[in-house]
């Protein structure tokens, strides 16, 4: 079997294997197991370059459950954080939507702000860090520019002027004036060590105020973030982050299926209308330094009765052209449809996982290339595998086999594949499905 000379830290290997066995995508260690998706990643990184230059982009990543949507999203998330982006992610649910009559849209905004992450704080909760770093940066720039030290009586006024220059472009946006005013309030609270006032500003930024009266009394402004306008504040944040020294902002919204599942047709349409606004803004230049990536299943998109394509304005914008087809998708289109990983790519992935597993538990890896080929052929031989098999299923099976073989050294891969549980699966298999995979270079 091909050996991997890269030593993987046990902490990372443990996290990766446990996450994958549990059917979820690990937050760390993805480069060690990345296989395929080269063209999809290249297309998304082109968007990243546009955003870095002050543009905006909106993409939909579409694939079945277990096809690798979340994996691809996590790969891009980690990459853009390394490039200096602020990222935020949220999974939609019955309580979190793009629009709602009971605060579901605002709940999505709150989740995104809670999950704000940067390279030095990748697990969320980075808003305070970002604001304090911004203030520190402005102070340093002012000191260099003016030659004044922090104790000079004129220094504070010079910093005030510098801050006004930084946030002047924000003031021109919808709700930007109030946003800029709150940034100034936060700066003064920072200077004076007023943690209570800082906490109030942060509470407003997180969308946690419920009444204008309360906001007026505590912060002196007459506006608060609501279900209807939360997305406008994400555009402001993206502009602010770019002014604060970050590359831009990219938000990831997964599980659009929860919009598809909304029983009320009018409520679904309102959500699709919000989605249309977000998409149009990125195309028309109404958003800057902002990327939006959403994850959905094919049915969520294509069902013309209740899916995204039931909303004609979105269907006309997102539908594939007549020349795109499986194997030759237009990856510059708004929707990136994930093709199934090939048997060859799954073989490479299993090799990586096998090396990681043996390294974590400290045993000599006895699985040969032939063993792995037999496993992949068995998985791809099941009825419906040509259309229904997903990386998630194959990965979970392989890690379970690896765990069992490690705990029971007398067992072999062949023993397990011929066991009663696996025999039942094999008895329902057909041989012609595997013929779609090219194993001509292997001898099994």
C-alpha positions in Angstrom: 0.0 0.0 0.0 1.2 3.6 -0.7 2.7 5.0 2.5 2.2 8.5 3.6 5.3 10.1 5.1 3.4 13.0 6.6 3.2 12.5 10.4 -0.3 13.4 11.5 -0.6 14.7 15.1 -2.7 12.2 17.2 -5.0 14.9 18.4 -6.0 15.8 14.8 -6.2 12.1 13.7 -8.5 11.3 16.6 -10.8 14.3 15.8 -10.9 13.4 12.1 -11.7 9.7 12.6 -14.2 10.3 15.4 -16.0 13.0 13.4 -16.1 10.9 10.2 -17.3 7.8 11.9 -20.1 9.9 13.5 -21.1 11.2 10.1 -20.0 14.8 10.6 -17.3 16.9 9.0 -14.3 17.6 11.3 -13.3 21.3 11.7 -9.6 20.4 11.6 -7.3 18.1 9.6 -9.2 18.3 6.3 -6.0 18.6 4.1 -4.9 15.2 5.3 -8.0 13.5 3.8 -8.9 15.8 0.9 -9.6 13.9 -2.3 -11.2 15.1 -5.5 -13.2 18.3 -5.8 -10.3 20.0 -7.5 -12.4 21.8 -10.1 -15.1 22.8 -7.6 -12.5 24.3 -5.2 -10.8 26.1 -8.1 -14.1 27.7 -9.0 -14.8 28.8 -5.5 -11.3 30.2 -5.0 -11.9 32.4 -8.1 -14.8 33.9 -6.2 -12.5 34.5 -3.2 -10.2 36.5 -5.4 -13.1 38.7 -6.6 -14.2 39.3 -3.0 -10.6 40.2 -1.9 -10.7 43.0 -4.5 -14.0 44.5 -3.1 -16.4 42.4 -5.1 -19.1 40.0 -4.0 -20.2 36.5 -4.9 -23.1 34.1 -4.1 -22.9 30.3 -4.8 -25.1 27.3 -4.1 -23.3 24.0 -3.5 -25.8 21.2 -4.3 -25.5 17.6 -3.5 -27.2 14.7 -1.8 -26.8 14.0 1.9 -23.3 12.6 2.5 -22.1 13.7 -0.9 -19.5 16.1 0.5 -21.3 19.5 0.6 -20.3 20.1 4.2 -16.7 18.9 3.6 -16.3 21.3 0.7 -17.8 24.2 2.7 -15.4 23.4 5.6 -12.4 23.2 3.2 -13.2 26.7 1.8 -13.9 28.0 5.3 -10.5 27.0 6.6 -8.8 28.3 3.4 -10.3 31.8 3.5 -9.6 32.2 7.2 -5.9 31.6 6.4 -6.3 34.4 3.8 -7.4 36.9 6.4 -11.2 36.7 6.0 -13.8 36.8 8.7 -16.2 33.9 8.3 -19.6 33.1 9.8 -21.7 29.9 9.4 -25.2 28.8 10.3 -27.3 25.7 9.6 -30.9 26.5 8.9 -33.6 24.8 11.0 -37.3 25.2 11.9 -36.1 27.9 14.3 -33.6 29.5 11.9 -34.7 30.7 8.4 -33.9 33.6 6.1 -37.3 35.2 6.9 -40.0 34.5 9.4 -42.9 35.9 11.4 -41.6 34.8 14.8 -37.9 35.9 14.7 -36.6 33.0 12.6 -34.6 35.3 10.3 -33.1 37.2 13.3 -32.2 33.8 14.8 -30.1 33.1 11.8 -28.4 36.4 12.1 -27.7 35.8 15.8 -26.2 32.3 14.9 -24.0 33.9 12.2 -22.7 36.6 14.6 -22.1 34.0 17.4 -20.1 31.9 15.0 -17.9 34.8 13.6 -14.4 33.4 13.3 -11.0 34.5 12.3 -7.7 32.6 12.0 -6.7 33.3 15.6 -10.1 32.4 16.9 -11.5 29.8 14.5 -14.2 28.3 16.7 -16.5 31.4 16.8 -17.1 34.2 19.2 -14.6 36.5 17.5 -16.6 39.8 17.5 -15.0 41.3 20.6 -11.5 40.3 19.3 -12.1 41.9 16.0 -13.4 45.2 17.5 -10.5 45.4 20.0 -7.9 44.6 17.3 -9.5 47.3 15.1 -9.1 49.9 17.8 -5.6 48.9 18.6 -4.7 49.1 14.9 -6.2 52.5 14.5 -4.3 53.7 17.6 -1.0 52.4 16.2 -1.7 54.0 12.8 -2.5 57.3 14.4 0.7 57.2 16.5 2.8 56.5 13.5 1.0 59.1 11.4 1.0 62.0 13.9 4.1 61.1 16.0 1.9 61.5 19.2 2.2 59.1 22.1 -0.9 57.5 23.7 -0.7 59.9 26.7 -0.7 63.1 24.7 -4.0 65.1 25.2 -4.3 65.5 21.4 -4.0 61.8 20.7 -7.6 60.9 21.5 -8.9 63.5 19.1 -6.5 62.4 16.4 -7.8 58.8 16.8 -11.4 60.0 16.7 -10.6 61.7 13.3 -8.9 58.5 12.0 -12.0 56.4 13.1 -14.3 58.8 11.3 -12.3 58.3 8.1 -12.4 54.6 8.5 -16.2 54.4 9.0 -17.2 57.2 6.7 -17.9 54.7 3.8 -20.0 52.7 6.2 -22.2 55.7 7.1 -23.4 55.8 3.4 -25.0 52.3 3.6 -28.6 51.6 4.8 -28.4 51.8 8.6 -24.7 52.6 8.3 -25.0 55.9 10.2 -26.2 54.1 13.4 -23.7 51.3 12.9 -20.9 53.9 12.7 -22.1 55.7 15.7 -22.1 52.5 17.7 -18.5 51.8 16.6 -17.5 55.2 18.0 -19.4 54.5 21.2 -17.5 51.2 21.6 -14.2 53.0 21.0 -14.9 55.5 23.8 -16.0 52.8 26.1 -12.8 50.9 25.3 -10.7 53.9 26.2 -12.5 54.6 29.4 -12.6 51.0 30.5 -16.4 51.0 30.6 -17.0 47.3 30.2 -20.8 47.7 30.8 -21.2 50.1 27.8 -19.0 47.8 25.6 -21.3 44.9 26.6 -24.4 46.9 25.5 -22.9 47.8 22.1 -21.9 44.1 21.6 -25.4 43.1 22.6 -26.8 45.4 19.9 -24.4 44.0 17.3 -25.5 40.5 18.2 -29.1 41.4 17.6 -30.2 40.8 21.2 -32.3 43.9 21.8 -36.1 43.4 21.5 -37.5 47.0 21.7 -36.5 50.4 20.3 -37.3 51.9 23.7 -34.6 49.8 25.4 -32.0 50.6 22.7 -32.9 54.4 23.0 -32.4 54.3 26.8 -29.2 52.4 26.8 -27.4 53.5 23.6 -29.1 56.6 22.5 -30.2 55.4 19.0 -33.7 54.6 17.8 -33.0 51.5 15.7 -32.5 47.8 16.2 -31.8 44.7 14.1 -35.0 42.9 13.0 -36.2 39.9 11.1 -36.7 42.1 8.0 -33.3 43.9 7.8 -30.7 41.6 9.4 -29.1 40.8 6.1 -28.4 44.6 5.5 -26.2 44.5 8.6 -24.2 41.7 7.3 -23.3 43.9 4.3 -22.3 46.6 6.7 -20.1 44.2 8.7 -18.4 43.0 5.5 -17.5 46.7 4.7 -16.3 47.3 8.3 -14.2 44.2 8.4 -12.4 45.3 5.2 -11.8 48.7 6.8 -10.6 47.0 10.0 -7.8 45.2 8.2 -9.5 41.9 7.2 -9.7 40.7 3.7 -13.5 40.6 3.7 -16.4 38.4 5.0 -17.7 35.1 3.8 -20.9 33.5 5.3 -21.9 29.9 4.9 -25.5 28.9 5.2 -26.2 25.2 5.0 -29.3 23.0 5.2 -31.5 25.1 2.9 -33.7 21.9 2.9 -35.4 23.5 6.0 -36.9 26.2 3.8 -38.1 23.5 1.4 -39.8 21.8 4.3 -41.8 24.9 5.4 -45.5 23.8 5.0 -46.8 27.3 4.3 -46.4 28.3 0.7 -46.4 32.0 1.4 -43.8 31.7 4.1 -41.6 29.7 1.7 -41.9 32.4 -0.9 -40.9 35.1 1.5 -37.7 33.0 2.3 -37.0 32.6 -1.4 -37.5 36.3 -1.9 -34.8 37.0 0.8 -32.6 34.6 -1.0 -33.2 36.4 -4.3 -32.2 39.7 -2.6 -28.9 38.2 -1.4 -28.2 36.8 -4.8 -29.0 40.0 -6.7 -27.0 42.2 -4.3 -23.8 40.2 -5.0 -24.3 40.4 -8.8 -25.3 44.1 -8.9 -22.5 45.4 -6.8 -24.8 46.3 -3.8 -22.6 44.3 -1.6 -18.8 44.6 -1.2 -16.2 42.3 0.3 -18.9 39.8 0.9 -19.2 36.1 -0.1 -22.3 34.0 0.4 -22.1 30.2 0.0 -25.3 28.1 0.6 -25.7 24.3 0.8 -28.7 22.4 -0.5 -29.9 19.0 -1.8 -31.0 18.6 -5.4 -34.6 18.2 -4.5 -34.5 21.5 -2.4 -33.4 23.3 -5.6 -35.2 21.5 -8.4 -38.7 20.8 -7.0 -40.9 23.2 -9.0 -43.7 22.8 -6.5 -42.0 23.9 -3.3 -38.3 24.0 -4.0 -36.1 27.0 -4.9 -37.2 26.6 -8.5 -40.8 27.1 -7.5 -39.9 30.8 -7.2 -39.7 31.9 -10.9 -37.2 34.7 -10.3 -34.7 32.3 -8.8 -35.4 29.5 -11.3 -34.6 31.8 -14.2 -31.4 33.0 -12.6 -30.1 29.6 -11.3 -31.2 27.1 -13.9 -28.4 25.3 -15.8 -27.9 26.1 -19.4 -28.8 23.6 -22.1 -25.2 22.4 -22.7 -24.2 21.6 -19.1 -24.5 17.9 -18.2 -23.0 15.3 -15.8 -19.3 15.1 -16.3 -19.2 18.5 -18.0 -20.8 20.9 -15.5 -20.4 24.7 -15.8 -18.6 25.5 -12.5 -18.8 29.2 -13.2 -22.6 29.0 -12.9 -24.3 30.0 -9.6 -24.9 26.4 -8.7 -22.1 24.0 -8.2 -23.5 20.5 -8.5 -21.3 17.9 -6.7 -20.7 14.8 -8.9 -20.2 11.5 -7.0 -16.6 10.7 -6.1 -15.2 8.0 -8.4 -14.2 4.5 -7.1 -10.6 5.5 -7.7 -11.0 8.6 -5.6 -12.6 6.6 -2.8 -9.7 4.2 -2.9 -7.2 7.0 -2.4 -9.4 8.3 0.5 -9.4 4.9 2.1 -5.6 4.7 1.8 -5.3 8.0 3.6 -7.7 6.9 6.4 -6.0 3.6 6.8 -2.6 5.3 7.2 -4.2 7.8 9.7 -5.8 5.0 11.7 -2.7 2.9 12.1 -0.7 6.0 13.0 -3.2 7.0 15.7 -3.3 3.6 17.4 0.3 2.6 16.7 0.0 -0.7 14.8 1.6 -2.0 11.6 -0.8 -1.4 8.8 -1.4 -4.8 7.1 -4.0 -3.7 4.6 -2.6 -4.0 1.1 -3.7 -2.2 -2.0 -5.5 -5.4 -3.0 -7.5 -5.4 0.3 -8.6 -1.8 -0.3 -9.6 -2.6 -3.9 -11.7 -5.5 -2.7 -13.4 -3.2 -0.1 -14.1 -0.5 -2.7 -15.4 -3.0 -5.2 -17.7 -4.5 -2.6 -19.1 -1.1 -1.6 -19.6 -0.1 -5.2 -21.3 -3.4 -6.1 -24.4 -2.8 -4.0 -27.7 -2.3 -5.7 -28.1 1.4 -6.6 -24.5 2.3 -5.7 -24.0 3.9 -9.1 -26.5 6.6 -8.1 -26.9 6.4 -4.4 -23.6 5.6 -2.8 -22.0 8.6 -1.0 -18.6 9.2 0.5 -20.1 9.3 4.0 -21.4 5.8 3.8 -18.1 4.4 2.5 -16.0 6.3 5.0 -18.2 5.1 8.0 -18.0 1.5 6.8 -14.2 1.7 6.3 -13.5 3.3 9.7 -15.7 0.7 11.4 -13.8 -2.1 9.7 -10.5 -0.6 10.7 -11.7 -0.3 14.3 -12.8 -3.9 14.4 -9.5 -5.2 12.9 -7.5 -3.2 15.3 -9.4 -4.5 18.3 -9.5 -8.0 17.0 -6.1 -8.8 15.4 -7.2 -12.2 14.3 -9.8 -10.7 12.0 -9.0 -9.9 8.4 -10.8 -7.7 5.9 -12.0 -10.8 4.1 -13.4 -12.2 7.3 -15.5 -9.0 7.9 -16.6 -8.7 4.3 -17.9 -12.3 4.3 -19.6 -11.9 7.7 -23.4 -12.4 7.9 -24.1 -8.6 8.2 -22.0 -7.8 5.2 -23.1 -10.9 3.3 -26.7 -9.7 3.3 -25.6 -6.5 1.7 -23.6 -8.4 -0.9 -26.4 -10.8 -1.7 -28.4 -7.8 -2.9 -25.5 -6.6 -5.0 -25.2 -6.7 -8.8 -21.9 -6.9 -10.7 -22.7 -4.4 -13.5 -22.6 -1.4 -11.2 -18.9 -1.8 -10.6 -18.2 -1.9 -14.3 -18.6 1.9 -14.3 -15.4 2.2 -12.3 -12.0 1.9 -14.0 -9.9 -0.6 -12.2 -7.9 -1.7 -15.2 -4.6 -0.8 -13.5 -5.4 -3.0 -10.6 -5.3 -6.8 -10.2 -7.6 -8.2 -7.6 
